[in-house]
Amino acid sequence: MIDRLTITLAQHPDGADVARRGEHIAISRHGAVMALARRPVAVGVLDGPWQAERNGVSVLRGPNLHRLAGLTIHEDDKGIRLRKWRGRAVMRWTRRSRRLVW
């Protein structure tokens, strides 16, 4: 069995979702998991299965991390739907080691 990349979900006090993987955090009202998935993709993590857990229970999962990173959630008067993400990738440097990490 292939290991899944696991993202932990929590609720922010203002109602937004908080997605966490190690020291990396994404806070978003819509699409925190997708926002966090862009970080490992930006630094070259290989594609593979992923899952999101809330309180130790798997609530979302998929076979393709790179596809997840390429999506976002859009909400308007017609409802909520997935859209292609058109932003720029996010990379982060650690202060201690001065190297790119995920």
Backbone torsions as a table, in degrees:
resi	resn	phi	psi	omega
1	MET	NA	140.0	179.5
2	ILE	-82.2	135.6	177.1
3	ASP	-67.4	139.9	176.8
4	ARG	-95.3	142.4	171.3
5	LEU	-76.7	122.6	-175.1
6	THR	-105.9	130.3	177.2
7	ILE	-114.5	132.6	-179.5
8	THR	-97.7	132.8	179.5
9	LEU	-107.3	145.3	174.8
10	ALA	-145.4	176.1	179.9
11	GLN	-109.4	128.8	175.5
12	HIS	-78.5	151.5	-179.8
13	PRO	-55.6	-27.8	179.7
14	ASP	-86.3	4.8	177.1
15	GLY	99.0	-9.7	179.5
16	ALA	-74.2	157.6	174.2
17	ASP	-83.1	144.4	175.6
18	VAL	-117.0	117.6	176.8
19	ALA	-104.3	132.9	-175.3
20	ARG	-135.5	137.5	172.5
21	ARG	-141.9	106.3	-176.4
22	GLY	63.1	-129.5	179.9
23	GLU	-87.1	-1.3	-177.9
24	HIS	-93.2	134.2	-176.2
25	ILE	-134.6	140.1	171.8
26	ALA	-129.0	130.5	178.0
27	ILE	-117.3	125.6	-177.1
28	SER	-156.3	143.6	175.3
29	ARG	-71.0	-32.2	178.5
30	HIS	-136.6	118.8	172.0
31	GLY	88.9	32.9	178.1
32	ALA	-62.2	-38.0	179.2
33	VAL	-63.0	-41.9	179.7
34	MET	-67.1	-41.0	178.3
35	ALA	-62.2	-42.2	179.3
36	LEU	-69.4	-33.6	179.8
37	ALA	-64.3	-25.3	-179.6
38	ARG	-67.4	-27.2	-177.4
39	ARG	-66.2	-52.3	179.1
40	PRO	-66.1	-32.6	178.1
41	VAL	-64.6	-39.5	-179.2
42	ALA	-64.2	-29.9	-178.5
43	VAL	-99.6	8.5	170.9
44	GLY	95.1	18.0	176.1
45	VAL	-65.3	137.0	-179.1
46	LEU	-66.8	151.8	179.8
47	ASP	-68.9	149.2	178.4
48	GLY	177.6	-177.2	-178.2
49	PRO	-71.0	154.9	-179.5
50	TRP	-140.9	162.4	172.8
51	GLN	-151.6	151.6	175.6
52	ALA	-116.7	134.4	-178.5
53	GLU	-120.6	143.1	172.5
54	ARG	-126.2	121.7	-177.9
55	ASN	55.1	38.3	177.0
56	GLY	79.6	2.0	-179.9
57	VAL	-109.1	129.9	178.7
58	SER	-68.2	121.0	-178.6
59	VAL	-111.3	-22.9	176.3
60	LEU	-142.1	146.9	173.5
61	ARG	-157.9	157.2	178.8
62	GLY	-160.2	165.0	-176.4
63	PRO	-88.0	-9.0	-166.6
64	ASN	-140.8	101.4	179.5
65	LEU	-62.7	-40.0	-178.0
66	HIS	-64.8	-37.0	177.5
67	ARG	-67.4	-41.2	177.1
68	LEU	-58.3	-43.4	-178.9
69	ALA	-64.8	-23.7	-178.8
70	GLY	-88.5	6.3	-178.7
71	LEU	-117.1	160.2	171.1
72	THR	-145.4	168.1	178.9
73	ILE	-104.9	132.5	179.4
74	HIS	-118.6	132.6	178.7
75	GLU	-123.8	129.4	174.9
76	ASP	-146.2	-165.0	-177.6
77	ASP	-66.8	-13.8	177.7
78	LYS	-90.6	-7.0	179.0
79	GLY	121.3	-162.3	-178.6
80	ILE	-109.2	134.4	178.1
81	ARG	-153.0	161.5	177.2
82	LEU	-80.7	142.9	175.1
83	ARG	-137.2	159.6	175.1
84	LYS	-68.8	133.6	179.9
85	TRP	-80.0	134.0	-176.4
86	ARG	-118.7	19.1	-179.4
87	GLY	-87.2	-165.8	178.1
88	ARG	-107.6	149.9	-179.8
89	ALA	-66.3	150.5	-179.0
90	VAL	-109.9	125.6	174.7
91	MET	-123.0	148.3	-175.5
92	ARG	-132.4	136.7	177.4
93	TRP	-100.8	140.1	174.0
94	THR	-78.9	144.9	-179.1
95	ARG	-73.4	-36.1	-176.4
96	ARG	-70.9	-48.5	-171.0
97	SER	-100.4	-12.1	-179.7
98	ARG	59.3	39.0	177.9
99	ARG	-133.0	158.4	179.9
100	LEU	-74.0	133.3	-178.7
101	VAL	-134.4	163.7	167.2
102	TRP	-127.6	NA	NA
